[in-house]
Amino acid sequence: MTATLRQTANTVANSMIEGASMASALIGGAAGAYLGYQLAPTAWTDGTRILFAGAVAVVGAVAIDGLAPMRRLMRTRSPLPSTRRSAPAPAATLDEALAQVVVATEEDAARRAAGDAFRIDDGDNFLRDEDRWRGYENGEASFYLAPGVVLHHRAEVGKYGRKNHFTLLTGDGEQPVVITGMEQIRHHLAARAAGLPVAPATASSEDGGDEHKAAITELDNHIKAALEA
């Protein structure tokens, strides 16, 4: 299921749940009003009985609406299932099996890259969209950002588990740049748009410390001046 379809499905589900919540509250209020009027002493005046019924109706509506946290909990613990296409039929030859595994490996690489992207993108609508990643049979993947600019993902299993590497690649001979956060990608694209050098602002944050921060600030100033000129 793509991110757009998933978001649409969640929106529809949320709307249905909220609609059901409102309907439940109305039913609870109506039931409370009826019971309140029936239970009110007959010795009371009609006006007093109506006021009492209204108070009971409010209590009933609030009690029903109080179940909303439980519904939210159920929705959180029971997410909408993802729609995936069925697996291909068993291969008849070794070449056919290899072709199927290559496709599966490419899809796996794209899905893993999107899943691991939370390390540099905590949002849920950009780098974590698996449909925008292209996987390769060697397990690596790439994310097209702009003409001549691609984000590359590679993972390896080290001593302490799986380690992910995100690298910005360009088609004009620039050195690959290690990416550790979305702000670095933003700096790179903004600098390219302004025709300015980009390496200082996209270097790994582990390499520069204060010098790295100063380079980013200086580049920001150059970008702002260039765009305003």
N, CA, C and O of each residue as an XYZ file, in Angstrom:
916
protein
N       0.849     -1.188      0.000
C       0.000      0.000      0.000
C       0.880      1.232      0.000
O       1.753      1.355      0.860
N       0.683      2.151     -0.935
C       1.509      3.336     -1.005
C       1.185      4.274      0.139
O       0.167      4.131      0.815
N       2.093      5.262      0.350
C       1.871      6.204      1.452
C       0.590      6.990      1.235
O      -0.139      7.261      2.189
N       0.299      7.368     -0.034
C      -0.907      8.143     -0.322
C      -2.158      7.332     -0.028
O      -3.090      7.825      0.608
N      -2.178      6.068     -0.500
C      -3.334      5.219     -0.237
C      -3.488      4.933      1.248
O      -4.602      4.880      1.769
N      -2.340      4.744      1.935
C      -2.392      4.480      3.368
C      -2.969      5.680      4.115
O      -3.777      5.528      5.031
N      -2.535      6.889      3.703
C      -3.035      8.098      4.360
C      -4.526      8.280      4.089
O      -5.283      8.658      4.984
N      -4.949      8.005      2.837
C      -6.364      8.116      2.497
C      -7.203      7.128      3.298
O      -8.266      7.471      3.815
N      -6.703      5.889      3.391
C      -7.428      4.859      4.149
C      -7.537      5.245      5.620
O      -8.584      5.066      6.242
N      -6.444      5.777      6.171
C      -6.474      6.199      7.572
C      -7.456      7.344      7.781
O      -8.164      7.391      8.787
N      -7.495      8.282      6.807
C      -8.406      9.419      6.907
C      -9.851      8.948      6.887
O     -10.673      9.396      7.687
N     -10.159      8.028      5.953
C     -11.522      7.496      5.869
C     -11.885      6.757      7.151
O     -12.986      6.916      7.677
N     -10.948      5.944      7.653
C     -11.208      5.190      8.887
C     -11.441      6.131     10.060
O     -12.350      5.924     10.864
N     -10.606      7.173     10.152
C     -10.771      8.136     11.238
C     -12.117      8.849     11.150
O     -12.777      9.081     12.162
N     -12.519      9.198      9.908
C     -13.799      9.877      9.728
C     -14.958      8.976     10.139
O     -15.923      9.427     10.756
N     -14.850      7.689      9.784
C     -15.895      6.745     10.160
C     -15.976      6.584     11.672
O     -17.060      6.505     12.251
N     -14.794      6.535     12.299
C     -14.771      6.374     13.755
C     -15.352      7.603     14.443
O     -16.123      7.489     15.395
N     -14.967      8.794     13.941
C     -15.495     10.016     14.545
C     -16.994     10.122     14.309
O     -17.732     10.574     15.185
N     -17.455      9.701     13.109
C     -18.884      9.708     12.830
C     -19.629      8.772     13.756
O     -20.702      9.105     14.261
N     -19.058      7.595     13.979
C     -19.670      6.642     14.894
C     -19.694      7.190     16.319
O     -20.637      6.957     17.075
N     -18.629      7.927     16.671
C     -18.570      8.530     18.008
C     -19.692      9.538     18.192
O     -20.348      9.566     19.233
N     -19.910     10.374     17.167
C     -20.971     11.384     17.263
C     -22.340     10.721     17.329
O     -23.202     11.125     18.109
N     -22.532      9.683     16.488
C     -23.817      8.979     16.499
C     -24.072      8.321     17.847
O     -25.188      8.343     18.367
N     -23.004      7.731     18.407
C     -23.142      7.090     19.717
C     -23.506      8.103     20.790
O     -24.337      7.833     21.657
N     -22.873      9.277     20.724
C     -23.171     10.313     21.713
C     -24.614     10.776     21.599
O     -25.283     11.000     22.608
N     -25.098     10.920     20.353
C     -26.488     11.336     20.157
C     -27.457     10.284     20.693
O     -28.451     10.605     21.344
N     -27.143      9.020     20.403
C     -28.008      7.942     20.909
C     -28.002      7.922     22.431
O     -29.045      7.777     23.069
N     -26.790      8.074     23.009
C     -26.701      8.095     24.469
C     -27.460      9.256     25.065
O     -28.114      9.118     26.098
N     -27.371     10.420     24.404
C     -28.100     11.580     24.904
C     -29.600     11.381     24.815
O     -30.331     11.705     25.751
N     -30.071     10.837     23.667
C     -31.508     10.607     23.497
C     -32.027      9.606     24.521
O     -33.085      9.801     25.120
N     -31.261      8.525     24.714
C     -31.672      7.515     25.693
C     -31.710      8.104     27.101
O     -32.619      7.829     27.885
N     -30.685      8.933     27.406
C     -30.657      9.558     28.726
C     -31.826     10.498     28.935
O     -32.391     10.554     30.027
N     -32.200     11.247     27.885
C     -33.335     12.164     28.009
C     -34.638     11.405     28.254
O     -35.464     11.798     29.078
N     -34.794     10.303     27.512
C     -36.026      9.507     27.682
C     -36.110      8.920     29.086
O     -37.135      9.038     29.758
N     -35.020      8.285     29.525
C     -35.018      7.679     30.854
C     -35.177      8.731     31.947
O     -35.883      8.523     32.934
N     -34.501      9.871     31.748
C     -34.599     10.912     32.760
C     -36.020     11.429     32.915
O     -36.488     11.676     34.026
N     -36.702     11.589     31.782
C     -38.095     12.081     31.854
C     -39.010     11.047     32.492
O     -39.911     11.380     33.261
N     -38.753      9.756     32.148
C     -39.602      8.706     32.703
C     -39.366      8.503     34.192
O     -40.295      8.198     34.940
N     -38.087      8.679     34.631
C     -37.753      8.437     36.040
C     -38.045      9.637     36.940
O     -38.086      9.506     38.163
N     -38.245     10.792     36.336
C     -38.528     11.981     37.159
C     -39.865     11.805     37.875
O     -40.822     11.308     37.281
N     -39.941     12.202     39.126
C     -41.207     12.075     39.876
C     -42.352     12.789     39.170
O     -42.181     13.898     38.663
N     -43.498     12.166     39.140
C     -44.656     12.770     38.457
C     -45.151     14.014     39.181
O     -45.881     14.828     38.616
N     -44.743     14.151     40.439
C     -45.179     15.323     41.196
C     -44.470     16.582     40.729
O     -44.930     17.690     41.003
N     -43.361     16.425     40.031
C     -42.637     17.594     39.535
C     -43.414     18.234     38.388
O     -44.211     17.588     37.708
N     -43.158     19.509     38.200
C     -43.775     20.198     37.061
C     -43.108     19.721     35.767
O     -42.011     19.162     35.787
N     -43.792     19.955     34.645
C     -43.238     19.531     33.349
C     -41.889     20.197     33.077
O     -40.973     19.576     32.536
N     -41.785     21.453     33.457
C     -40.520     22.160     33.227
C     -39.376     21.539     34.000
O     -38.274     21.382     33.475
N     -39.643     21.180     35.269
C     -38.608     20.558     36.089
C     -38.225     19.192     35.544
O     -37.048     18.830     35.527
N     -39.230     18.427     35.097
C     -38.947     17.096     34.547
C     -38.112     17.215     33.276
O     -37.221     16.400     33.038
N     -38.400     18.234     32.455
C     -37.629     18.418     31.220
C     -36.194     18.791     31.541
O     -35.270     18.292     30.898
N     -35.988     19.666     32.532
C     -34.629     20.036     32.928
C     -33.869     18.824     33.447
O     -32.694     18.639     33.133
N     -34.545     17.998     34.246
C     -33.909     16.790     34.768
C     -33.546     15.838     33.628
O     -32.464     15.251     33.621
N     -34.458     15.688     32.665
C     -34.196     14.815     31.516
C     -33.009     15.337     30.709
O     -32.198     14.556     30.213
N     -32.910     16.667     30.580
C     -31.776     17.245     29.853
C     -30.460     16.960     30.548
O     -29.455     16.668     29.899
N     -30.469     17.046     31.880
C     -29.241     16.765     32.623
C     -28.821     15.311     32.451
O     -27.639     15.021     32.273
N     -29.787     14.398     32.504
C     -29.475     12.986     32.321
C     -28.994     12.734     30.899
O     -28.129     11.886     30.679
N     -29.549     13.466     29.925
C     -29.115     13.311     28.533
C     -27.654     13.701     28.377
O     -26.896     13.032     27.675
N     -27.261     14.793     29.039
C     -25.865     15.221     28.976
C     -24.952     14.176     29.584
O     -23.897     13.866     29.030
N     -25.356     13.631     30.724
C     -24.551     12.591     31.376
C     -24.414     11.375     30.459
O     -23.330     10.800     30.353
N     -25.493     10.985     29.805
C     -25.442      9.835     28.905
C     -24.532     10.068     27.719
O     -23.769      9.183     27.331
N     -24.610     11.276     27.129
C     -23.759     11.584     25.976
C     -22.286     11.595     26.371
O     -21.435     11.085     25.642
N     -21.989     12.189     27.545
C     -20.600     12.240     28.008
C     -20.079     10.842     28.305
O     -18.924     10.529     28.014
N     -20.934     10.000     28.888
C     -20.510      8.630     29.210
C     -20.176      7.851     27.942
O     -19.182      7.126     27.898
N     -21.003      8.000     26.920
C     -20.729      7.308     25.655
C     -19.470      7.853     25.004
O     -18.648      7.093     24.492
N     -19.320      9.179     25.027
C     -18.142      9.791     24.398
C     -16.863      9.436     25.151
O     -15.766      9.507     24.598
N     -17.017      9.050     26.427
C     -15.840      8.671     27.206
C     -15.174      7.401     26.692
O     -14.053      7.083     27.089
N     -15.860      6.674     25.810
C     -15.266      5.471     25.239
C     -14.300      5.797     24.112
O     -13.645      4.893     23.594
N     -14.190      7.075     23.713
C     -13.308      7.453     22.603
C     -11.859      7.046     22.815
O     -11.236      6.550     21.876
N     -11.279      7.236     24.030
C      -9.893      6.772     24.215
C      -9.730      5.295     23.946
O      -8.702      4.867     23.421
N     -10.753      4.494     24.307
C     -10.662      3.064     24.037
C     -10.647      2.812     22.536
O      -9.918      1.938     22.068
N     -11.440      3.564     21.773
C     -11.450      3.388     20.324
C     -10.114      3.774     19.725
O      -9.614      3.104     18.820
N      -9.524      4.872     20.235
C      -8.213      5.285     19.727
C      -7.170      4.225     20.027
O      -6.298      3.948     19.204
N      -7.265      3.625     21.230
C      -6.317      2.573     21.580
C      -6.468      1.374     20.654
O      -5.479      0.782     20.221
N      -7.725      1.019     20.354
C      -7.962     -0.103     19.455
C      -7.425      0.192     18.064
O      -6.870     -0.695     17.415
N      -7.585      1.449     17.591
C      -7.100      1.811     16.269
C      -5.584      1.784     16.233
O      -4.991      1.409     15.222
N      -4.939      2.188     17.357
C      -3.482      2.203     17.411
C      -2.920      0.786     17.419
O      -1.912      0.497     16.774
N      -3.589     -0.088     18.159
C      -3.073     -1.453     18.274
C      -3.477     -2.324     17.082
O      -2.913     -3.401     16.887
N      -4.434     -1.874     16.294
C      -4.878     -2.659     15.146
C      -4.788     -1.815     13.887
O      -5.822     -1.397     13.367
N      -3.591     -1.547     13.378
C      -3.435     -0.719     12.195
C      -4.033     -1.388     10.970
O      -4.240     -2.601     10.924
N      -4.305     -0.536      9.970
C      -4.861     -1.083      8.747
C      -3.847     -1.986      8.069
O      -2.673     -1.628      7.973
N      -4.274     -3.147      7.597
C      -3.329     -4.058      6.949
C      -2.820     -3.481      5.639
O      -3.544     -2.770      4.943
N      -1.567     -3.790      5.304
C      -0.983     -3.361      4.045
C      -1.403     -4.324      2.933
O      -1.515     -5.533      3.139
N      -1.629     -3.759      1.768
C      -2.011     -4.563      0.620
C      -0.776     -4.886     -0.192
O      -0.104     -3.979     -0.685
N      -0.467     -6.156     -0.338
C       0.696     -6.577     -1.110
C       0.247     -7.541     -2.185
O      -0.701     -8.306     -2.010
N       0.949     -7.485     -3.294
C       0.605     -8.403     -4.373
C       1.051     -9.819     -3.997
O       1.973    -10.004     -3.202
N       0.385    -10.798     -4.576
C       0.688    -12.184     -4.266
C       2.030    -12.593     -4.862
O       2.509    -11.986     -5.819
N       2.624    -13.623     -4.286
C       3.916    -14.114     -4.771
C       3.740    -14.780     -6.134
O       2.677    -15.328     -6.427
N       4.785    -14.733     -6.970
C       4.681    -15.372     -8.289
C       4.583    -16.889     -8.164
O       4.910    -17.466     -7.126
N       4.130    -17.516     -9.236
C       4.029    -18.970     -9.253
C       5.421    -19.585     -9.178
O       6.391    -18.963     -9.610
N       5.535    -20.790     -8.641
C       6.851    -21.436     -8.557
C       7.524    -21.502     -9.924
O       6.885    -21.760    -10.944
N       8.826    -21.262     -9.913
C       9.580    -21.242    -11.162
C       9.722    -22.644    -11.737
O       9.833    -23.631    -11.010
N       9.715    -22.701    -13.068
C       9.872    -23.984    -13.745
C      11.325    -24.280    -14.084
O      11.705    -25.434    -14.284
N      12.147    -23.209    -14.148
C      13.561    -23.393    -14.474
C      14.409    -22.581    -13.514
O      13.910    -21.715    -12.796
N      15.708    -22.877    -13.516
C      16.628    -22.148    -12.646
C      16.720    -20.691    -13.055
O      16.783    -19.811    -12.197
N      16.727    -20.419    -14.359
C      16.794    -19.030    -14.837
C      15.560    -18.241    -14.406
O      15.663    -17.076    -14.020
N      14.404    -18.877    -14.472
C      13.173    -18.201    -14.047
C      13.201    -17.926    -12.545
O      12.764    -16.869    -12.090
N      13.717    -18.888    -11.784
C      13.822    -18.694    -10.337
C      14.768    -17.543    -10.018
O      14.491    -16.732     -9.134
N      15.885    -17.473    -10.739
C      16.837    -16.396    -10.514
C      16.208    -15.047    -10.816
O      16.412    -14.082    -10.079
N      15.440    -14.978    -11.904
C      14.775    -13.726    -12.258
C      13.797    -13.299    -11.168
O      13.702    -12.112    -10.855
N      13.068    -14.254    -10.584
C      12.130    -13.936     -9.513
C      12.853    -13.436     -8.270
O      12.406    -12.494     -7.616
N      13.970    -14.072     -7.952
C      14.727    -13.664     -6.768
C      15.342    -12.280     -6.960
O      15.416    -11.499     -6.011
N      15.783    -11.970     -8.177
C      16.340    -10.646     -8.455
C      15.283     -9.572     -8.211
O      15.562     -8.563     -7.563
N      14.075     -9.783     -8.725
C      12.985     -8.823     -8.513
C      12.672     -8.684     -7.026
O      12.492     -7.577     -6.520
N      12.607     -9.828     -6.328
C      12.317     -9.799     -4.896
C      13.412     -9.075     -4.118
O      13.130     -8.352     -3.162
N      14.659     -9.273     -4.533
C      15.777     -8.614     -3.857
C      15.719     -7.100     -4.057
O      15.993     -6.335     -3.133
N      15.367     -6.681     -5.253
C      15.259     -5.250     -5.527
C      14.134     -4.622     -4.704
O      14.289     -3.534     -4.150
N      13.003     -5.321     -4.634
C      11.890     -4.808     -3.833
C      12.251     -4.792     -2.349
O      11.881     -3.865     -1.628
N      12.965     -5.807     -1.898
C      13.399     -5.869     -0.503
C      14.338     -4.714     -0.184
O      14.240     -4.105      0.881
N      15.251     -4.411     -1.108
C      16.203     -3.319     -0.887
C      15.478     -1.981     -0.800
O      15.815     -1.143      0.036
N      14.482     -1.780     -1.660
C      13.722     -0.534     -1.622
C      12.940     -0.405     -0.317
O      12.894      0.665      0.289
N      12.331     -1.504      0.102
C      11.548     -1.480      1.345
C      12.443     -1.259      2.565
O      12.083     -0.510      3.473
N      13.596     -1.902      2.586
C      14.512     -1.722      3.712
C      15.045     -0.286      3.770
O      15.175      0.291      4.849
N      15.352      0.285      2.595
C      15.848      1.660      2.564
C      14.803      2.618      3.120
O      15.123      3.511      3.904
N      13.546      2.426      2.707
C      12.472      3.279      3.211
C      12.289      3.091      4.714
O      12.063      4.057      5.443
N      12.389      1.844      5.176
C      12.234      1.574      6.599
C      13.369      2.147      7.434
O      13.150      2.621      8.549
N      14.593      2.102      6.888
C      15.750      2.616      7.623
C      15.876      4.130      7.537
O      16.670      4.729      8.262
N      15.093      4.757      6.649
C      15.210      6.199      6.443
C      14.795      6.997      7.667
O      15.080      8.192      7.745
N      14.122      6.359      8.633
C      13.733      7.100      9.839
C      14.960      7.625     10.585
O      14.846      8.533     11.409
N      16.123      7.057     10.300
C      17.342      7.497     10.971
C      17.747      8.905     10.563
O      18.438      9.599     11.308
N      17.313      9.327      9.370
C      17.637     10.688      8.927
C      16.385     11.504      8.634
O      16.470     12.724      8.490
N      15.235     10.864      8.544
C      13.979     11.567      8.265
C      12.909     11.012      9.198
O      12.420      9.898      9.008
N      12.553     11.801     10.205
C      11.594     11.343     11.199
C      10.161     11.561     10.745
O       9.220     11.198     11.450
N       9.992     12.157      9.558
C       8.651     12.335      9.013
C       8.150     11.036      8.406
O       8.822     10.006      8.468
N       6.973     11.095      7.825
C       6.403      9.871      7.269
C       5.891     10.077      5.854
O       5.063      9.302      5.376
N       6.377     11.116      5.177
C       5.815     11.399      3.867
C       6.875     11.747      2.826
O       6.549     12.329      1.791
N       8.145     11.398      3.082
C       9.177     11.712      2.090
C      10.108     10.524      1.912
O       9.817      9.636      1.111
N      11.214     10.485      2.636
C      12.169      9.399      2.448
C      11.624      8.049      2.867
O      12.164      7.017      2.470
N      10.576      8.036      3.650
C      10.021      6.766      4.110
C       8.925      6.241      3.185
O       8.230      5.281      3.515
N       8.780      6.874      2.035
C       7.847      6.387      1.017
C       8.579      5.364      0.155
O       9.402      5.728     -0.685
N       8.279      4.094      0.364
C       9.038      3.032     -0.314
C       8.845      3.048     -1.830
O       9.685      2.522     -2.559
N       7.755      3.643     -2.317
C       7.513      3.668     -3.753
C       8.498      4.580     -4.489
O       8.650      4.475     -5.706
N       9.167      5.475     -3.754
C      10.115      6.377     -4.404
C      11.547      5.854     -4.363
O      12.454      6.457     -4.937
N      11.740      4.742     -3.690
C      13.056      4.124     -3.656
C      13.167      3.091     -4.777
O      12.207      2.381     -5.075
N      14.338      3.014     -5.389
C      14.605      1.987     -6.393
C      15.664      1.048     -5.837
O      16.784      1.463     -5.538
N      15.301     -0.213     -5.702
C      16.235     -1.189     -5.160
C      17.037     -1.876     -6.244
O      16.623     -1.928     -7.402
N      18.188     -2.405     -5.860
C      19.062     -3.108     -6.804
C      19.347     -4.504     -6.262
O      19.185     -4.765     -5.070
N      19.772     -5.389     -7.149
C      19.954     -6.784     -6.752
C      21.122     -6.990     -5.809
O      21.257     -8.070     -5.234
N      21.975     -5.983     -5.632
C      23.057     -6.103     -4.657
C      22.622     -5.657     -3.260
O      23.433     -5.617     -2.335
N      21.334     -5.322     -3.113
C      20.801     -4.934     -1.809
C      20.847     -3.452     -1.531
O      20.377     -3.015     -0.480
N      21.399     -2.662     -2.437
C      21.447     -1.217     -2.257
C      20.225     -0.576     -2.907
O      19.488     -1.231     -3.645
N      20.017      0.704     -2.629
C      18.848      1.395     -3.173
C      19.175      2.871     -3.359
O      20.109      3.396     -2.752
N      18.389      3.533     -4.210
C      18.598      4.955     -4.464
C      17.265      5.690     -4.470
O      16.223      5.126     -4.805
N      17.325      6.954     -4.091
C      16.144      7.811     -4.005
C      16.418      9.051     -4.842
O      17.300      9.842     -4.509
N      15.669      9.226     -5.926
C      15.863     10.372     -6.808
C      15.369     11.636     -6.105
O      14.216     11.712     -5.680
N      16.260     12.629     -5.988
C      15.906     13.897     -5.353
C      15.673     14.998     -6.366
O      14.667     15.705     -6.307
N      16.607     15.143     -7.298
C      16.542     16.203     -8.301
C      17.449     15.805     -9.453
O      18.242     14.877     -9.298
N      17.367     16.463    -10.594
C      18.279     16.132    -11.698
C      19.739     16.166    -11.245
O      20.235     17.198    -10.794
N      20.408     15.040    -11.370
C      21.817     14.967    -10.992
C      22.066     14.774     -9.514
O      23.222     14.794     -9.090
N      21.031     14.587     -8.706
C      21.202     14.418     -7.257
C      20.391     13.205     -6.795
O      19.169     13.164     -6.943
N      21.093     12.223     -6.234
C      20.450     10.983     -5.790
C      20.934     10.638     -4.384
O      22.119     10.776     -4.079
N      20.024     10.194     -3.538
C      20.391      9.698     -2.211
C      20.565      8.185     -2.315
O      19.681      7.484     -2.807
N      21.693      7.696     -1.855
C      22.013      6.278     -1.969
C      21.988      5.630     -0.585
O      22.445      6.221      0.394
N      21.457      4.426     -0.515
C      21.397      3.689      0.753
C      22.116      2.357      0.625
O      21.925      1.612     -0.335
N      22.944      2.083      1.614
C      23.650      0.802      1.690
C      23.679      0.363      3.150
O      23.911      1.177      4.043
N      23.446     -0.910      3.388
C      23.455     -1.432      4.754
C      24.440     -2.579      4.855
O      24.651     -3.323      3.897
N      25.032     -2.711      6.012
C      25.952     -3.805      6.264
C      25.761     -4.298      7.689
O      25.343     -3.541      8.566
N      26.063     -5.545      7.912
C      25.923     -6.130      9.246
C      27.280     -6.097      9.922
O      28.228     -6.750      9.486
N      27.356     -5.327     10.992
C      28.601     -5.197     11.724
C      28.585     -5.960     13.028
O      27.725     -6.810     13.258
N      29.528     -5.652     13.862
C      29.661     -6.343     15.140
C      28.469     -6.090     16.044
O      28.068     -6.967     16.808
N      27.897     -4.883     15.960
C      26.791     -4.511     16.843
C      25.460     -4.456     16.104
O      24.542     -3.755     16.532
N      25.347     -5.179     15.012
C      24.091     -5.231     14.288
C      24.144     -4.521     12.942
O      25.223     -4.248     12.414
N      22.998     -4.232     12.405
C      22.866     -3.631     11.087
C      23.254     -2.157     11.127
O      22.787     -1.410     11.986
N      24.107     -1.743     10.198
C      24.546     -0.359     10.118
C      24.168      0.197      8.756
O      24.440     -0.420      7.726
N      23.540      1.364      8.757
C      23.045      1.976      7.530
C      23.926      3.137      7.104
O      24.427      3.898      7.932
N      24.102      3.254      5.808
C      24.887      4.349      5.243
C      24.038      5.063      4.198
O      23.606      4.455      3.219
N      23.803      6.348      4.409
C      23.106      7.177      3.435
C      24.116      8.164      2.844
O      24.795      8.881      3.579
N      24.207      8.193      1.527
C      25.195      9.012      0.847
C      24.539      9.799     -0.274
O      23.715      9.270     -1.020
N      24.909     11.062     -0.384
C      24.397     11.909     -1.457
C      25.343     11.824     -2.640
O      26.532     12.119     -2.520
N      24.810     11.420     -3.784
C      25.602     11.284     -5.003
C      25.139     12.308     -6.021
O      23.946     12.591     -6.137
N      26.094     12.861     -6.760
C      25.765     13.828     -7.808
C      26.391     13.372     -9.122
O      27.314     12.557     -9.139
N      25.880     13.907    -10.206
C      26.371     13.504    -11.505
C      27.403     14.440    -12.097
O      27.712     14.348    -13.285
N      27.943     15.338    -11.290
C      28.904     16.306    -11.821
C      30.288     16.165    -11.207
O      31.052     17.130    -11.173
N      30.617     14.986    -10.726
C      31.976     14.733    -10.266
C      32.267     15.118     -8.839
O      33.408     14.972     -8.401
N      31.285     15.610     -8.081
C      31.530     15.975     -6.692
C      31.721     14.721     -5.843
O      31.218     13.650     -6.180
N      32.447     14.863     -4.749
C      32.681     13.743     -3.845
C      31.370     13.317     -3.185
O      30.572     14.171     -2.800
N      31.135     12.011     -3.049
C      29.950     11.554     -2.311
C      29.968     12.113     -0.890
O      31.028     12.209     -0.271
N      28.807     12.479     -0.380
C      28.715     13.114      0.926
C      27.868     12.251      1.861
O      26.745     11.880      1.519
N      28.393     11.939      3.018
C      27.655     11.174      4.025
C      26.516     12.041      4.568
O      26.728     13.192      4.951
N      25.316     11.481      4.595
C      24.139     12.215      5.056
C      23.671     11.629      6.389
O      23.456     10.423      6.511
N      23.519     12.497      7.375
C      23.040     12.067      8.682
C      21.756     12.764      9.101
O      21.226     12.482     10.176
N      21.241     13.676      8.265
C      20.017     14.391      8.612
C      19.433     15.115      7.415
O      20.136     15.409      6.448
N      18.149     15.400      7.487
C      17.461     16.071      6.389
C      18.004     17.467      6.127
O      17.976     17.947      4.994
N      18.504     18.124      7.190
C      18.995     19.490      6.995
C      20.180     19.525      6.046
O      20.392     20.529      5.366
N      20.950     18.457      5.985
C      22.093     18.419      5.074
C      21.622     18.344      3.621
O      22.189     18.992      2.741
N      20.594     17.555      3.384
C      20.042     17.483      2.025
C      19.484     18.843      1.626
O      19.676     19.290      0.495
N      18.802     19.493      2.544
C      18.246     20.822      2.261
C      19.340     21.807      1.919
O      19.192     22.591      0.982
N      20.454     21.783      2.672
C      21.580     22.673      2.387
C      22.147     22.399      0.997
O      22.454     23.320      0.239
N      22.277     21.125      0.684
C      22.880     20.761     -0.602
C      22.032     21.275     -1.760
O      22.554     21.899     -2.684
N      20.740     21.019     -1.714
C      19.872     21.447     -2.805
C      19.775     22.967     -2.890
O      19.750     23.534     -3.982
N      19.722     23.630     -1.716
C      19.646     25.086     -1.721
C      20.914     25.699     -2.293
O      20.859     26.674     -3.042
N      22.062     25.121     -1.936
C      23.324     25.638     -2.451
C      23.426     25.443     -3.960
O      23.875     26.339     -4.675
N      23.012     24.283     -4.441
C      23.042     24.028     -5.884
C      22.122     24.992     -6.622
O      22.460     25.486     -7.698
N      20.948     25.259     -6.029
C      20.011     26.183     -6.658
C      20.581     27.594     -6.748
O      20.258     28.348     -7.665
N      21.447     27.946     -5.767
C      22.054     29.279     -5.752
C      23.394     29.308     -6.472
O      24.024     30.362     -6.558
N      23.845     28.155     -6.997
C      25.117     28.093     -7.701
C      26.318     28.228     -6.797
O      27.348     28.756     -7.215
N      26.210     27.754     -5.545
C      27.290     27.895     -4.571
C      27.896     26.538     -4.231
O      27.257     25.510     -4.454
N      29.130     26.515     -3.689
C      29.745     25.256     -3.247
C      28.886     24.626     -2.150
O      28.285     25.330     -1.339
N      28.839     23.306     -2.136
C      27.954     22.634     -1.189
C      28.674     21.710     -0.225
O      28.084     21.325      0.784
N      29.914     21.337     -0.483
C      30.601     20.343      0.335
C      30.684     20.715      1.816
O      30.454     19.844      2.655
N      31.005     21.984      2.188
C      31.130     22.281      3.620
C      29.862     22.039      4.414
O      29.919     21.627      5.573
N      28.709     22.294      3.791
C      27.460     22.184      4.544
C      26.900     20.786      4.545
O      25.965     20.502      5.293
N      27.440     19.904      3.731
C      26.890     18.555      3.689
C      27.885     17.515      4.174
O      27.643     16.317      4.031
N      28.996     17.952      4.743
C      29.951     17.009      5.309
C      29.352     16.363      6.540
O      28.436     16.909      7.157
N      29.866     15.211      6.894
C      29.345     14.509      8.057
C      29.501     15.361      9.309
O      30.538     15.992      9.511
N      28.456     15.379     10.161
C      28.499     16.189     11.379
C      29.549     15.687     12.347
O      29.899     16.396     13.291
N      30.068     14.473     12.138
C      31.078     13.942     13.046
C      32.475     14.467     12.704
O      33.418     14.279     13.472
N      32.602     15.130     11.542
C      33.920     15.529     11.085
C      34.322     16.929     11.520
O      35.512     17.234     11.607
N      33.323     17.801     11.799
C      33.682     19.191     11.938
C      33.409     19.847     13.265
O      34.106     20.799     13.616
N      32.426     19.390     14.028
C      32.083     20.037     15.281
C      31.646     21.473     15.047
O      30.759     21.733     14.233
N      32.281     22.427     15.774
C      31.939     23.836     15.656
C      32.244     24.371     14.261
O      31.520     25.225     13.747
N      33.321     23.867     13.647
C      33.657     24.326     12.301
C      32.556     23.942     11.318
O      32.232     24.703     10.407
N      31.990     22.767     11.510
C      30.895     22.320     10.651
C      29.693     23.249     10.805
O      29.092     23.648      9.808
N      29.337     23.596     12.043
C      28.207     24.486     12.281
C      28.473     25.865     11.697
O      27.574     26.490     11.134
N      29.712     26.341     11.830
C      30.057     27.656     11.286
C      29.969     27.659      9.759
O      29.540     28.640      9.153
N      30.384     26.542      9.146
C      30.322     26.450      7.688
C      28.876     26.463      7.215
O      28.556     27.084      6.201
N      27.995     25.772      7.953
C      26.580     25.763      7.586
C      25.984     27.163      7.700
O      25.248     27.605      6.818
N      26.309     27.857      8.793
C      25.793     29.213      8.980
C      26.290     30.144      7.877
O      25.527     30.945      7.336
N      27.568     30.030      7.554
C      28.129     30.881      6.501
C      27.480     30.585      5.154
O      27.166     31.501      4.395
N      27.281     29.313      4.863
C      26.657     28.956      3.597
C      25.218     29.444      3.547
O      24.750     29.901      2.504
N      24.515     29.349      4.670
C      23.149     29.862      4.723
C      23.106     31.344      4.363
O      22.226     31.793      3.628
N      24.062     32.087      4.888
C      24.120     33.522      4.594
C      24.389     33.771      3.110
O      23.798     34.667      2.508
N      25.292     32.965      2.522
C      25.593     33.111      1.095
C      24.370     32.763      0.253
O      24.061     33.444     -0.725
N      23.683     31.699      0.643
C      22.491     31.287     -0.111
C      21.428     32.373     -0.056
O      20.812     32.704     -1.069
N      21.219     32.923      1.131
C      20.206     33.959      1.285
C      20.554     35.184      0.446
O      19.685     35.771     -0.198
N      21.838     35.569      0.457
C      22.255     36.737     -0.325
C      22.109     36.484     -1.803
O      21.686     37.367     -2.549
N      22.465     35.251     -2.247
C      22.388     34.930     -3.670
C      20.949     34.902     -4.153
O      20.652     35.359     -5.257
N      20.051     34.365     -3.330
C      18.644     34.290     -3.730
C      17.967     35.656     -3.723
O      17.020     35.887     -4.476
N      18.452     36.562     -2.874
C      17.856     37.898     -2.805
C      18.424     38.847     -3.866
O      17.849     39.899     -4.148
N      19.567     38.454     -4.448
C      20.203     39.347     -5.441
C      19.379     39.421     -6.725
O      19.761     40.120     -7.664
